[in-house]
Amino acid sequence: MTRSGMTPKTICIVLLLIACIPPAAAVSVVQLTNDSAFNAYPFWSPDGAGIAYVSSDGVHADIRVMERDGQNQIPVTDDRSWNLFTEFDPWSPDGKKLLFLSGDEGGLNLWTMNPDGTGKVRLTEGSRILPFPGLSGYGADWSADGKRIVYTTCLFDNSAIWEAFVTTAANGSPAVNLSDIRKDADIWIMDADGRNKKQLTTNGDALLPLWQPHGGRIAYLSDTSGKSEIWIMQSDGAGKRQMTFSEGNVSWYSWSPDGDRIAYVVAAPPGRQPEFSLWVIKSDGSGSGQLTTGNWDTSPVWSPDGGRIAFRSESRDQKLWVIESDGSGLAPLDPDNPTYMMQQWSPDGRTILVSDGNNLHVIPLEDPEVPASPGFAVVSAVGALFLTACLLRLKKQE
């Protein structure tokens, strides 16, 4: 017996196990785009075979579609205007349509098209879906069956600011006074072809509408209670109910894939150390729990199985992180690169699609089963011989 209390036989077995552990495989980040444009807002198609994204030269923006490995990058809109996605998934649930914003002298309106750029249909006219390019929290979202679209309409006309922006953009130096923009908005709903529009909110304080996956309810942000909180309503606007009761303002949220939970971001109230923390709550408003604290954590995105959440952090060493939905297992998404943003899980949950502001990348989360490498085979063989020698020696000592 050794001083540690371990027998020689136990020591031999422990050393063998250490010798036989294969080396950890390094994460291999795959770059999908490599051009002079700014590529961002990437979204997987529902079947995971393709990716739609926005590509901008700084003056105009167009939408492109490519295969999942970055091949066949095809523009599907012209590059002479502003064609954008909101922060929400533009793919219809069946993958046959893309929902996007297109700008002209009248502002930004909603359109749909086929993924190859054909079949463009204008859904709104003068609805001011966004008060101005670059502002967030408005957007539009498909219903689970793809038959309807919920969206925001800004209440105030910012056409003069838009025209000034277009004029300066044409000269290569877009500029505007953001403080002049009115940002109030209400939520509307319409059929997927643009017909049967109906207003769902009327107070001018409703933003960020998202359909419940596999459900008929719509979540949104409203400051009706005096600060921004998550509210829920039926798709006809009935049954409005406050979901969260936070100390600070809720700035962002996302549904879990099964529609049973919501991950959301809460800003610390005035007078406290500035931070944005992640929380999770059940869809009935119960079970609210805090996942992170002490940092600027934003933009939570659920894994397809609902087990993990990827999010962006502005105050940690790396930008993108992954955490279990119960708050355990916090880990950086890719420790070698702190600049990634705009993350989205692949439908199979094995990779995350990101943008660094210039190019798109895919980060593998799970490596497929790979036969042991020759190096590992040698290590294992050496370990087996070592154990054999140990056991023979112990046999002689008995």
C-alpha positions in Angstrom: 0.0 0.0 0.0 1.4 3.4 -0.9 1.1 6.6 1.2 -1.8 7.7 -0.9 -3.7 4.6 0.0 -3.6 3.3 -3.6 -2.3 -0.2 -4.4 0.3 -0.7 -7.2 -2.4 -2.3 -9.3 -4.6 0.7 -9.0 -1.8 3.1 -9.9 -1.1 1.0 -13.0 -4.7 1.2 -14.1 -4.9 4.9 -13.5 -1.7 5.5 -15.6 -3.2 3.4 -18.3 -6.4 5.4 -18.4 -4.4 8.6 -18.6 -2.2 7.2 -21.4 -5.2 6.1 -23.4 -7.2 9.4 -23.3 -7.3 10.8 -26.8 -6.1 14.4 -27.3 -8.9 17.0 -27.4 -9.8 17.9 -31.0 -9.3 21.6 -31.7 -12.4 23.5 -33.0 -12.1 24.1 -36.7 -13.8 27.3 -37.7 -14.9 27.4 -41.3 -14.9 30.8 -43.1 -17.8 30.9 -45.7 -17.3 34.3 -47.3 -14.2 36.2 -48.4 -14.8 39.4 -50.2 -14.7 43.2 -49.7 -18.4 43.4 -48.6 -19.8 43.6 -45.1 -21.6 40.3 -44.7 -24.1 39.9 -41.8 -27.5 38.7 -40.6 -27.0 35.0 -41.7 -29.9 32.6 -41.4 -30.1 28.9 -42.1 -32.8 27.5 -44.3 -35.2 25.2 -42.3 -33.6 22.1 -43.9 -30.1 23.4 -43.1 -29.0 23.1 -46.8 -28.7 26.8 -47.5 -27.9 30.2 -45.9 -29.5 33.6 -46.6 -27.6 36.7 -45.6 -27.2 40.4 -46.2 -24.2 41.8 -48.0 -23.4 45.5 -48.1 -20.8 47.8 -49.7 -21.5 50.5 -47.1 -23.8 52.4 -49.4 -26.3 49.8 -50.5 -27.3 46.3 -49.3 -28.5 43.2 -51.1 -29.6 39.8 -50.0 -27.7 36.7 -51.1 -28.2 33.0 -50.8 -25.5 30.3 -50.7 -25.1 26.6 -49.9 -24.3 25.6 -46.4 -20.5 25.2 -47.2 -20.3 28.7 -48.7 -20.5 27.6 -52.4 -22.6 29.3 -55.0 -23.1 32.7 -53.4 -25.9 34.2 -55.5 -27.4 37.7 -55.2 -31.2 37.5 -55.2 -31.9 41.3 -54.9 -30.2 44.2 -56.7 -27.5 46.2 -55.0 -28.9 49.6 -55.9 -31.1 50.0 -52.9 -31.5 48.8 -49.3 -32.6 45.2 -49.0 -32.4 43.9 -45.5 -33.6 41.3 -43.0 -35.0 42.2 -39.6 -33.3 40.4 -36.7 -35.8 37.6 -37.0 -35.6 34.5 -39.2 -36.7 35.5 -42.7 -37.3 31.9 -44.0 -40.9 30.7 -44.1 -41.4 27.5 -42.1 -41.5 25.4 -45.3 -38.4 27.2 -46.7 -40.2 28.3 -49.8 -40.2 32.1 -49.1 -38.0 34.8 -47.7 -39.4 37.8 -45.9 -37.3 40.9 -46.3 -37.3 44.7 -46.1 -36.7 46.8 -49.2 -36.2 50.5 -49.2 -37.2 53.3 -51.7 -38.1 56.9 -51.4 -41.0 56.0 -49.2 -39.0 54.1 -46.6 -38.7 50.4 -45.8 -41.5 48.0 -46.5 -42.0 44.2 -46.3 -41.7 41.9 -49.3 -41.5 38.2 -49.9 -39.7 36.3 -52.6 -38.6 32.8 -53.6 -35.1 31.9 -52.3 -33.8 32.3 -55.9 -35.0 35.9 -56.1 -38.1 35.3 -58.3 -41.7 35.9 -57.3 -41.2 39.2 -55.4 -44.4 40.4 -53.8 -44.8 43.7 -51.9 -46.8 43.2 -48.7 -46.9 46.7 -47.2 -47.1 50.2 -48.7 -46.0 53.2 -46.6 -46.2 51.2 -43.4 -42.8 52.4 -42.1 -41.8 48.9 -40.9 -38.6 50.4 -39.6 -38.2 54.1 -38.7 -34.7 54.0 -40.1 -32.1 51.4 -41.3 -30.0 50.1 -38.4 -32.6 50.5 -35.7 -33.6 47.3 -34.0 -36.6 45.9 -32.2 -39.3 46.3 -34.8 -39.3 43.5 -37.4 -41.7 40.9 -38.6 -42.2 37.2 -37.9 -43.9 34.2 -39.6 -46.6 32.2 -37.9 -45.8 28.5 -37.3 -47.9 27.4 -40.3 -46.5 30.1 -42.6 -50.0 31.5 -43.3 -49.7 34.9 -41.5 -47.1 37.5 -40.6 -47.0 39.7 -37.5 -45.1 43.0 -37.9 -44.6 46.5 -36.5 -45.7 49.7 -38.0 -44.0 52.9 -36.9 -46.5 55.6 -36.1 -44.5 58.7 -37.2 -43.4 59.7 -40.6 -39.6 59.9 -40.9 -39.6 60.3 -44.7 -37.6 63.6 -44.5 -34.8 61.9 -42.6 -35.0 58.9 -45.0 -34.7 61.2 -48.0 -31.7 62.9 -46.4 -30.1 59.5 -45.8 -30.7 58.4 -49.4 -29.2 61.6 -50.7 -26.0 61.4 -48.6 -25.7 57.7 -49.2 -25.7 58.3 -53.0 -22.6 60.5 -52.4 -20.9 57.8 -50.4 -21.3 59.4 -47.0 -24.7 58.5 -45.4 -25.4 60.7 -42.4 -28.5 61.4 -40.3 -29.3 62.8 -36.9 -30.7 59.8 -35.1 -32.2 61.9 -32.3 -34.6 63.3 -34.9 -36.2 59.9 -35.5 -39.5 59.0 -33.9 -39.4 55.3 -32.9 -42.9 54.6 -31.5 -44.8 51.7 -33.1 -47.7 49.3 -32.9 -48.1 45.7 -33.9 -50.2 44.5 -36.9 -50.9 41.1 -38.4 -51.6 40.2 -42.1 -51.9 37.1 -44.3 -48.7 35.9 -45.9 -49.8 37.5 -49.2 -50.3 41.0 -47.6 -54.1 40.8 -47.4 -56.4 41.2 -44.3 -54.2 43.6 -42.3 -55.3 44.1 -38.7 -54.0 46.3 -36.0 -53.4 44.4 -32.7 -52.1 47.2 -30.4 -53.0 50.8 -30.2 -50.8 52.5 -27.5 -47.8 53.1 -29.7 -45.5 51.3 -27.2 -45.4 47.7 -28.7 -42.3 46.3 -30.3 -40.5 43.1 -31.2 -43.4 40.7 -31.9 -42.6 37.0 -32.0 -45.0 34.1 -32.6 -44.9 31.3 -30.1 -43.5 28.2 -31.8 -46.2 25.5 -32.2 -48.7 27.9 -30.6 -51.1 30.7 -31.4 -49.9 33.4 -29.1 -47.7 36.3 -29.8 -45.1 37.8 -27.4 -44.0 41.4 -27.7 -42.3 44.1 -25.7 -44.3 47.0 -24.2 -43.7 49.7 -21.6 -47.4 49.9 -20.6 -46.4 49.2 -17.0 -43.9 52.0 -16.9 -40.9 50.0 -18.2 -40.2 47.6 -21.0 -41.6 44.1 -20.2 -42.6 41.0 -22.1 -46.3 40.7 -22.8 -48.4 38.0 -24.4 -51.6 38.2 -26.6 -53.7 36.0 -28.8 -53.2 36.3 -32.6 -56.4 38.5 -32.7 -55.0 40.9 -30.2 -57.2 39.6 -27.3 -56.0 38.5 -23.9 -53.1 40.9 -23.5 -51.2 39.9 -20.3 -47.9 41.0 -18.8 -45.4 38.1 -18.5 -42.3 39.5 -16.8 -42.0 41.8 -13.8 -38.4 42.8 -13.8 -36.5 45.4 -11.7 -35.0 46.8 -15.0 -36.1 47.0 -18.6 -36.4 43.9 -20.8 -34.4 44.7 -24.0 -34.6 41.4 -25.9 -36.0 37.9 -25.7 -36.5 34.7 -27.7 -38.8 31.7 -27.5 -37.5 28.2 -26.9 -38.1 25.9 -29.9 -40.9 24.0 -28.1 -42.6 27.3 -27.1 -42.6 26.4 -23.4 -39.9 28.9 -22.2 -38.6 32.4 -23.0 -35.0 33.6 -22.6 -34.8 37.3 -22.1 -32.4 40.1 -21.3 -32.8 42.5 -18.4 -31.0 45.8 -18.0 -30.0 46.8 -14.5 -32.3 49.6 -13.2 -30.9 53.2 -12.8 -28.5 53.7 -9.9 -27.0 50.2 -10.1 -23.8 49.0 -11.7 -24.6 48.9 -15.5 -25.2 45.3 -16.7 -27.4 43.2 -18.9 -28.3 39.7 -17.5 -29.9 36.7 -19.0 -33.1 35.2 -17.5 -35.5 32.3 -18.4 -39.2 32.2 -17.7 -41.9 29.6 -18.5 -44.5 30.6 -21.1 -47.2 30.8 -18.4 -45.2 33.4 -16.6 -43.9 31.2 -13.8 -40.5 29.9 -12.9 -38.4 33.1 -13.7 -34.7 32.4 -13.1 -31.5 34.4 -13.7 -28.8 32.7 -15.7 -26.0 35.3 -15.7 -25.0 38.4 -13.7 -22.3 41.0 -13.6 -21.8 41.4 -17.4 -23.3 42.8 -20.6 -25.0 39.7 -21.9 -27.4 40.0 -24.8 -29.0 38.3 -27.8 -29.9 34.9 -26.4 -30.5 32.2 -29.1 -31.8 28.7 -28.2 -30.3 25.4 -29.5 -32.8 23.4 -31.6 -33.2 20.9 -28.7 -33.8 23.7 -26.1 -30.9 22.5 -24.0 -28.5 25.3 -24.5 -28.5 29.1 -25.2 -25.9 31.0 -27.2 -25.5 34.7 -26.4 -23.3 37.7 -27.0 -21.3 39.3 -24.2 -19.8 42.8 -24.4 -17.8 42.7 -21.2 -16.3 39.2 -21.1 -13.0 38.2 -22.7 -14.8 36.6 -25.6 -17.9 37.8 -27.4 -20.0 34.7 -27.9 -20.8 32.2 -25.2 -22.9 29.1 -24.7 -24.7 28.2 -21.5 -27.0 25.3 -20.4 -30.7 26.5 -20.1 -30.5 25.9 -16.4 -27.5 28.3 -16.0 -24.8 25.7 -15.8 -21.9 24.9 -18.2 -20.9 28.5 -19.2 -18.2 28.3 -21.9 -16.9 30.6 -24.7 -18.1 29.6 -28.1 -14.7 29.9 -29.7 -11.9 31.0 -27.3 -9.6 31.9 -30.2 -11.7 34.7 -31.7 -13.5 37.3 -29.5 -15.1 39.2 -32.4 -18.0 37.0 -33.5 -21.5 38.3 -33.4 -25.0 37.5 -34.8 -25.1 33.8 -33.9 -27.6 31.2 -35.1 -27.7 27.5 -34.5 -27.9 25.1 -37.4 -31.2 23.1 -37.6 -29.3 19.9 -36.6 -27.7 21.7 -33.6 -24.2 20.8 -34.5 -22.8 24.1 -35.7 -23.3 27.8 -35.1 -23.4 30.4 -37.9 -21.7 33.7 -37.0 -20.6 37.0 -38.6 -17.6 39.0 -37.6 -19.0 42.1 -39.3 -17.1 41.4 -42.5 -17.4 37.6 -43.2 -19.5 34.7 -42.2 -18.2 31.7 -40.4 -19.4 28.3 -39.1 -18.2 27.0 -35.7 -18.6 23.3 -35.2 -20.0 22.3 -31.8 -19.9 18.6 -32.2 -17.5 16.5 -34.2 -18.9 13.5 -36.0 -17.7 10.1 -34.9 -14.2 9.7 -36.3 -12.0 6.6 -36.1 -9.1 6.8 -33.7 -6.1 8.5 -35.3 -2.8 6.6 -35.8 -1.3 8.7 -33.0 -4.0 7.7 -30.6 -3.6 4.0 -31.7 0.1 4.2 -30.8 -0.7 5.8 -27.4 -3.3 3.1 -26.7 -0.9 0.3 -27.7 1.9 1.7 -25.5 -0.6 2.0 -22.6 -1.7 -1.6 -23.0 1.9 -2.8 -23.0 2.6 -0.7 -19.9 -0.4 -2.2 -18.1 0.7 -5.7 -19.1 4.2 -5.1 -17.7 2.7 -3.7 -14.5 0.5 -6.7 -14.0 3.3 -9.2 -14.7 5.5 -7.4 -12.2 2.7 -7.5 -9.6 2.2 -11.3 -10.3 5.8 -12.0 -9.5 5.5 -10.0 -6.2 2.5 -12.1 -5.1 
